[in-house]
């Protein structure tokens, strides 16, 4: 089996699953209940006077 064929087969099966899982975890991490305070603090950084 050629390297390209093996990598393509892996990307078509497990690679897609890994990317979808990463996307779902990222969305859930962003929308978790405790994330609002940290996001608001990060959004206010350019407006702070040092």
Buried (B, 14 or more C-beta within 10 A) or exposed (E): EEEEEEEEEEEEEEEEEEEEEEEEEEEEEEEEEEEEEEEEEEEEEEEEEE
